[in-house]
Amino acid sequence: MKRLVEETFSLTAKQAAQALPVSVNHGIVEVKIADLYVQKISLASTPGNAGGIIYWFLCPGCGRKARKLYLPLDEAAFLCRKCHNLGYAAQQSRVFKRKCLAYAVNAARMQILTSTTDCLGRTEV
């Protein structure tokens, strides 16, 4: 079972972009983690469809663009959701429901296979 995004610290690219000088749209931001060390993270930007600028992190783990980076409690670096193998709580509940449904379908199939009926549809004992 995946760890959950909701149980981690997160940092948005928009928050990090506030550390950049006004006229700069990209660069490297430094994130101080629990007074232990500083992590340097690359920040990029693209023009938005409705104007403005969309800021992105370049994940230090895989290099992909990400709007948010996450720091689980037992980890030491901000990385994207895929690098930390994180999922959302809603995804976990769907998996549980899907497994329950599969169990119910299999149980119904087993019941059909184990019951015997005669040609008139009566159950034989």
matplotlib code that plots the C-alpha trace (Angstrom):
import matplotlib.pyplot as plt

x = [0.0, 1.4, 2.1, -0.3, 0.3, -1.9, 0.6, 3.6, 4.9, 4.5, 5.9, 4.3, 6.3, 4.2, 5.3, 9.0, 8.8, 8.2, 11.8, 13.0, 13.7, 10.8, 12.1, 13.4, 11.1, 13.5, 16.4, 17.4, 15.7, 17.2, 14.9, 16.0, 15.0, 14.6, 17.8, 19.8, 20.7, 19.7, 18.3, 18.7, 15.8, 15.6, 12.5, 11.3, 8.3, 6.0, 3.5, 0.0, -2.9, -4.8, -1.7, 0.6, 3.3, 3.1, 5.9, 7.3, 9.9, 12.3, 12.3, 15.8, 15.1, 13.9, 14.1, 10.3, 8.3, 6.1, 3.9, 4.4, 7.2, 6.7, 8.7, 7.5, 8.4, 10.9, 12.7, 15.4, 14.6, 11.7, 10.9, 7.9, 5.0, 6.3, 9.8, 8.4, 5.8, 2.9, -0.8, -3.9, -6.3, -9.2, -7.1, -6.6, -10.4, -11.1, -8.6, -10.3, -13.8, -12.5, -11.1, -14.3, -16.3, -14.0, -14.4, -18.2, -18.2, -15.9, -18.0, -21.1, -19.4, -18.4, -21.9, -23.2, -20.6, -21.3, -25.1, -26.6, -30.1, -32.2, -33.7, -36.7, -34.4, -34.9, -31.9, -30.8, -29.7]
y = [0.0, 3.4, 6.1, 9.0, 12.5, 13.8, 12.5, 14.5, 18.0, 19.7, 22.7, 24.3, 25.8, 29.0, 29.3, 28.8, 31.3, 34.0, 33.6, 34.6, 38.2, 39.9, 40.0, 36.3, 33.4, 30.5, 29.6, 27.6, 27.9, 26.7, 25.0, 24.7, 21.3, 21.2, 23.2, 20.2, 21.1, 23.0, 21.4, 23.2, 22.7, 24.0, 26.1, 26.6, 28.5, 28.4, 31.0, 30.3, 29.8, 32.7, 34.9, 34.9, 32.4, 28.8, 27.7, 24.2, 22.3, 20.1, 17.1, 16.4, 12.7, 12.2, 15.6, 15.7, 18.9, 19.0, 21.7, 20.2, 18.4, 16.2, 15.4, 12.3, 12.2, 9.4, 10.9, 13.6, 15.3, 17.0, 14.9, 14.5, 12.2, 9.4, 9.4, 9.0, 6.5, 8.5, 8.1, 9.9, 8.7, 8.7, 6.3, 3.9, 3.8, 2.9, 0.1, -1.2, -1.0, -2.7, -5.6, -5.9, -6.0, -8.6, -10.7, -10.4, -11.4, -14.4, -15.5, -15.3, -17.3, -19.9, -20.1, -20.7, -23.4, -25.2, -25.3, -27.9, -27.6, -30.1, -29.4, -27.6, -25.1, -26.7, -26.9, -30.5, -31.2]
z = [0.0, -1.0, 1.5, 1.3, 0.0, 2.8, 5.4, 4.1, 4.0, 0.6, -1.1, -4.2, -7.0, -6.7, -3.0, -4.0, -6.8, -4.3, -3.2, -6.7, -7.7, -9.4, -12.9, -12.8, -13.9, -13.2, -11.1, -8.1, -4.8, -1.5, 1.0, 4.6, 6.0, 9.8, 10.5, 9.3, 5.7, 2.7, -0.4, -3.7, -6.2, -9.8, -10.6, -14.2, -15.7, -18.7, -19.9, -18.7, -21.2, -19.7, -19.2, -16.3, -15.5, -14.3, -12.1, -12.0, -10.0, -11.7, -9.4, -8.0, -8.2, -11.8, -13.5, -14.3, -14.0, -10.9, -9.4, -5.9, -4.1, -1.1, 2.0, 4.0, 7.6, 7.2, 4.2, 3.9, 0.5, -1.3, -4.4, -6.6, -5.9, -8.2, -6.7, -3.2, -4.4, -2.9, -3.6, -2.6, 0.1, -2.5, -4.7, -1.7, -1.0, -4.6, -4.5, -1.3, -2.9, -6.1, -4.1, -2.1, -5.4, -6.9, -3.7, -3.9, -7.6, -7.0, -4.0, -6.2, -8.9, -6.3, -5.0, -8.6, -9.2, -6.0, -6.2, -8.3, -10.0, -11.9, -15.3, -13.7, -11.8, -8.4, -6.1, -5.3, -1.9]

ax = plt.figure().add_subplot(projection="3d")
ax.plot(x, y, z, "-o")
ax.set_aspect("equal")
plt.show()
